[in-house]
Amino acid sequence: MKFLHTSDWQVGRTFSFVDDDTLGALQAERLEVIRRIGALARAQGAASVLVAGDVYEHETPTNRTLHQPMERMRQFPDVTWHLIPGNHDADTPEGVWARLAREGAVPENVRIHRKAEPVLIDEAQNAWLLPAILQRRHTLADLSAYMNDAPTPPGAVRIGLAHGSVVGFGNAEEGEHNPIAPDRAAQAGLDYLALGDWHGFCQIDARTIYAGTPETDRFGTGGAGGGEVIEISLPGHGAAPHIQRHRTGKYVWRKFENTMLTNAQDIAALESRLRGILPDNPGAVLAWLEVSGLLGVDELALYENTILRRLGGALACLRVSGAPQLSAMADDLDRLGCGGAVRVAAQTLLDQAQDGGEQADLAREALQRLFVFWQDTQGARP
């Protein structure tokens, strides 16, 4: 038996740190990846796709958002899609799943599982799905526990599908909600346990895996392992599953911590590093820089133009935390002329910055902005 395992589509998700154009592109790609999953299932001969929760980002999406993933799945009638609620789209009385049922909007090839009971999903292979159903965002009970005693015919292939936190994995606070025993597959005699909630690929044991989100949606742990779908082959009950990871995400998310800039060579190296993530398509890169350091007047202008302006236009998103500080001396003020209001203001700011005190940092930042602005107006941008 062969199927695909995915989770955490979170259709309708917003990203507050990007502009409107990038937000629209990211949201569109969370839908487009469903088409890539369907095409992958078809190409690999997988008759089913198991979606381990969080199809939607919210329990109350707009009507358009509600129907969009259903219509993408409808385009692959030869693939059966098995969905369960997650903590973002729990099966509440007025939630997404109840709305879809009322409107009769679920395609024939999509099966939404809302009861915790074994379901035959492949008669030829005697394969049964055991879904765990979240009816609220958080629960302290292990909803996968029923799988231990859930009856299936002799020799059946038993596949668990759940959304939650494996006990002892992730941070302690997350582990308190929607817990799943780490040895659930062994306790329940499962041939495979498909999990959702963690946004990066993570294998708990030979039969227990988080697939992660198919389109990466965060920096850090999720960003490092997201953007994939898992192909599972099960020779039969008791046999070890064969696992193959497939890249499905378009966007690449990278975080660069503790980036120290002290000269033009550092700036050039940073530019090369960022452009090298996806040389053929930098527009599919989201980068988060944590920047510090001390730069002279010319190097600061180079940083502004090369990193913030040019790379900011090349990448899908350039998020910057911190900034290099300006290293300016009295001689640097000669660039502003011998007199005039700008020179006087710059001298005042430099004196305040060098004197220290509560206003020193503010004065240093203002002087930095003044030099950058001045070089822009003089056409001296590197």
C-alpha positions in Angstrom: 0.0 0.0 0.0 1.3 3.5 -0.9 0.0 6.8 0.3 1.2 10.4 1.0 1.3 12.0 4.4 1.1 15.7 4.9 -0.3 18.2 7.5 -0.5 21.8 8.6 -1.6 23.4 5.4 -3.1 26.3 7.4 -4.9 27.8 4.4 -5.7 31.5 5.2 -2.6 32.1 7.3 -1.4 35.7 7.5 2.1 37.0 8.0 2.3 40.4 9.7 6.0 41.2 8.8 5.6 41.1 5.0 4.0 43.6 2.6 0.6 43.1 0.9 2.1 41.8 -2.3 4.2 39.2 -0.6 1.4 38.2 1.7 -0.8 37.5 -1.2 1.9 35.4 -2.9 2.5 33.4 0.3 -1.2 32.7 0.8 -1.6 31.7 -2.8 1.2 29.2 -2.6 -0.4 27.5 0.4 -3.2 26.6 -2.0 -1.0 25.9 -5.0 0.9 23.3 -3.0 -2.3 21.2 -2.8 -2.1 20.9 -6.6 1.5 19.8 -6.3 0.6 17.2 -3.7 -2.1 15.8 -5.9 0.2 15.7 -8.9 2.8 13.9 -6.7 0.3 11.3 -5.5 -0.7 10.7 -9.1 2.9 10.4 -10.3 3.9 8.1 -7.5 0.9 5.8 -7.8 -0.4 6.8 -4.3 -4.2 6.3 -4.1 -4.6 8.2 -0.9 -3.3 11.4 0.8 -3.5 11.6 4.6 -3.8 15.1 6.0 -3.0 15.1 9.7 -4.9 18.2 10.7 -4.8 22.0 10.4 -6.1 22.2 6.8 -7.3 25.7 7.8 -5.6 28.4 9.8 -8.9 29.5 11.5 -12.1 27.9 12.6 -14.1 30.8 10.9 -12.5 31.4 7.5 -14.3 33.4 4.8 -16.5 31.6 2.4 -13.9 31.8 -0.3 -11.1 30.5 1.9 -13.4 27.7 3.1 -13.9 26.4 -0.4 -10.5 26.9 -1.9 -8.7 23.8 -0.6 -11.8 21.6 -1.4 -11.7 22.8 -5.0 -8.0 22.1 -5.3 -8.5 18.5 -4.1 -11.5 18.1 -6.4 -9.1 18.4 -9.4 -7.7 15.0 -8.5 -10.6 12.6 -8.6 -8.3 9.6 -8.8 -6.8 10.5 -5.4 -8.7 10.1 -2.1 -7.9 12.7 0.4 -8.4 11.8 4.1 -8.7 14.9 6.5 -8.9 15.3 10.2 -9.4 18.4 12.3 -6.4 20.0 14.0 -6.0 22.5 16.8 -6.5 25.4 14.4 -9.6 24.0 12.8 -11.1 21.8 15.5 -14.4 20.1 14.9 -16.6 22.6 16.8 -20.4 22.8 16.3 -20.1 25.9 14.1 -16.6 25.3 12.8 -15.3 24.7 9.3 -16.2 21.0 9.1 -19.8 21.6 10.2 -20.1 24.4 7.6 -18.7 22.2 4.8 -21.2 19.5 5.7 -24.2 21.8 5.8 -23.3 23.3 2.4 -22.6 19.9 0.8 -19.3 21.3 -0.4 -17.1 18.3 0.1 -16.0 16.6 -3.1 -16.6 12.9 -3.5 -12.9 12.1 -3.4 -12.5 13.9 0.0 -13.3 12.1 3.2 -13.5 14.2 6.3 -13.2 12.1 9.4 -15.2 13.4 12.4 -15.5 10.2 14.4 -12.8 8.3 16.3 -13.4 4.9 14.8 -11.6 2.5 12.3 -12.4 3.2 8.7 -11.7 0.9 5.8 -9.7 3.0 3.3 -8.2 0.3 1.0 -10.2 -2.9 0.6 -7.7 -4.7 -1.6 -4.9 -4.1 1.0 -7.2 -4.6 4.0 -6.0 -1.2 5.2 -7.8 0.6 8.0 -7.5 4.2 9.1 -7.8 5.1 12.8 -8.3 8.9 13.1 -8.1 10.9 16.3 -10.5 13.8 16.4 -10.0 17.1 18.0 -13.3 18.8 19.0 -11.7 21.7 20.7 -8.4 23.6 20.2 -6.8 22.1 23.3 -7.4 18.9 25.3 -5.4 17.3 28.1 -6.5 13.8 27.1 -4.6 11.6 24.6 -7.2 11.2 21.8 -5.1 8.5 20.2 -5.5 6.2 23.2 -8.6 4.6 21.7 -6.5 3.1 19.0 -5.1 0.5 21.4 -8.5 -1.3 21.5 -10.0 -0.3 18.2 -11.0 -3.5 16.4 -9.8 -4.3 12.9 -10.0 -7.6 10.9 -7.1 -10.1 11.3 -4.0 -9.2 9.3 -5.3 -5.6 8.7 -2.9 -2.8 8.0 -3.5 -0.3 10.8 -2.8 3.4 10.1 -3.2 6.1 12.8 -3.9 9.7 12.0 -3.6 12.3 14.7 -2.7 15.9 15.5 -0.9 16.8 18.6 2.3 16.8 20.7 4.2 13.6 21.3 4.9 13.5 25.0 8.4 14.7 25.7 8.9 16.2 22.3 9.0 20.0 21.8 8.7 22.5 24.6 6.9 21.6 27.9 4.0 24.0 27.4 3.1 22.6 24.0 3.4 19.1 25.4 0.6 19.8 27.9 -1.9 20.2 25.0 -3.2 17.4 22.8 -0.7 14.9 24.1 0.2 11.7 22.2 2.0 8.8 23.8 5.5 8.4 22.1 4.9 4.6 21.9 1.4 4.8 20.6 2.2 2.9 17.4 3.6 0.0 19.4 0.7 0.0 21.9 -2.0 0.1 19.3 -0.2 -2.3 16.8 -0.1 0.5 14.2 1.9 -0.1 11.0 2.2 3.7 10.7 1.2 6.7 12.8 0.8 9.9 10.7 1.1 13.0 12.8 0.5 16.7 12.4 1.2 19.9 14.5 5.0 20.1 14.2 5.8 22.1 11.1 9.0 20.4 10.2 9.7 16.7 9.3 10.5 14.7 12.5 10.7 11.0 12.9 9.8 9.8 16.4 10.4 6.2 15.6 10.3 3.8 12.6 6.5 4.0 12.5 5.8 7.5 13.9 6.4 10.6 11.9 5.6 14.3 11.7 5.4 15.2 8.0 5.6 19.0 8.5 3.9 21.6 6.5 4.2 21.2 2.7 4.9 25.0 2.2 7.3 26.4 4.8 5.7 29.1 6.9 8.2 30.2 9.5 11.9 30.8 10.4 13.7 28.5 12.8 12.8 24.9 13.4 9.8 24.7 11.2 11.5 26.7 8.4 14.5 24.3 8.5 12.4 21.2 7.9 9.2 22.3 6.3 8.2 22.3 2.6 7.9 18.5 2.3 5.5 15.7 1.9 6.1 12.1 3.0 5.5 9.1 0.7 4.9 5.9 2.7 4.9 2.3 1.3 3.6 -0.4 3.5 4.2 -4.0 2.2 1.7 -5.4 4.7 0.8 -5.6 8.3 3.8 -5.8 10.6 6.3 -4.9 7.8 8.5 -1.9 8.3 7.2 1.2 6.3 9.4 2.6 3.6 9.7 6.3 3.8 10.5 8.8 1.1 10.6 12.6 1.5 9.5 14.8 -1.4 10.2 18.5 -1.7 6.9 20.4 -2.4 7.5 23.9 -1.1 8.3 26.9 -3.3 9.5 29.3 -0.7 12.7 29.0 1.3 13.0 30.6 4.8 16.4 31.4 6.3 17.4 33.1 9.5 20.9 34.5 9.9 21.7 35.1 13.6 24.5 37.3 15.0 25.6 38.8 11.7 28.5 41.2 12.5 29.4 43.8 9.9 32.7 45.8 10.2 33.8 46.5 6.7 32.9 46.4 3.0 34.2 42.8 2.7 31.6 41.7 5.3 28.9 43.3 3.4 29.9 41.7 0.1 30.1 38.3 1.8 26.6 38.7 3.3 25.2 39.7 -0.1 26.8 36.6 -1.7 25.5 34.4 1.0 21.9 35.7 0.6 22.0 35.5 -3.2 23.4 32.0 -3.0 20.4 30.6 -1.2 18.4 30.2 -4.5 20.7 31.7 -7.2 18.1 31.1 -9.9 15.1 32.4 -8.0 15.9 34.8 -5.2 12.3 35.9 -5.3 11.4 32.7 -3.5 13.6 33.5 -0.5 12.5 35.0 2.8 15.5 36.0 4.9 15.7 37.3 8.5 18.9 39.0 9.4 20.0 39.8 13.0 22.6 42.5 12.3 25.1 44.4 14.4 28.6 45.9 14.0 30.3 49.2 13.4 30.7 50.8 9.9 32.2 53.9 8.5 30.2 56.4 6.5 31.0 54.9 3.1 30.5 51.3 4.4 27.1 52.3 6.0 25.9 53.7 2.7 27.1 50.5 0.9 25.1 48.4 3.4 22.0 50.5 2.9 22.2 50.2 -0.8 23.4 46.7 -1.3 21.6 44.9 1.5 18.5 46.9 2.4 17.7 48.3 -1.1 18.9 45.9 -3.8 18.5 42.6 -1.9 15.3 43.9 -0.3 14.0 44.2 -3.8 15.4 40.8 -5.0 14.1 38.6 -2.2 10.5 37.8 -1.4 11.1 39.3 2.0 14.1 40.7 3.9 13.4 41.0 7.6 16.1 42.9 9.5 16.5 43.0 13.3 19.1 45.4 14.6 21.5 47.5 12.5 25.1 48.3 12.2 26.1 51.5 14.0 27.8 54.4 12.4 31.5 55.0 13.2 31.9 58.7 12.5 34.6 61.1 13.5 35.0 64.9 13.2 36.8 64.5 9.9 33.8 62.8 8.4 31.7 66.0 8.9 33.8 67.7 6.2 31.7 65.7 3.7 28.8 67.9 4.7 30.6 71.1 3.8 32.2 73.8 5.9 29.1 75.3 7.3 25.4 75.5 7.0 22.5 74.0 8.9 23.3 70.4 8.0 26.9 70.7 9.2 25.8 72.4 12.4 23.2 69.7 13.1 25.7 66.9 12.4 28.3 68.5 14.8 25.6 68.7 17.5 24.6 65.1 17.0 28.3 63.9 17.0 29.0 65.8 20.2 25.9 64.3 21.9 26.9 60.8 20.7 30.4 61.1 22.1 29.4 62.6 25.4 27.3 59.6 26.3 24.2 59.8 28.4 20.6 59.0 27.8 20.5 60.7 24.4 23.7 59.2 23.0 22.1 56.3 21.2 19.4 58.5 19.7 21.9 61.0 18.6 24.1 58.3 17.0 21.1 56.9 15.1 20.0 60.4 13.9 23.6 61.2 12.7 23.6 57.9 10.9 20.3 58.8 9.1 21.7 62.2 8.3 24.7 60.8 6.5 22.7 58.3 4.5 20.2 61.0 3.5 23.0 63.4 2.6 24.8 60.8 0.4 21.5 59.9 -1.3 20.8 63.6 -2.2 24.3 64.1 -3.5 24.1 61.0 -5.7 27.1 59.4 -3.9 25.3 56.2 -3.3 27.8 53.2 -3.7 
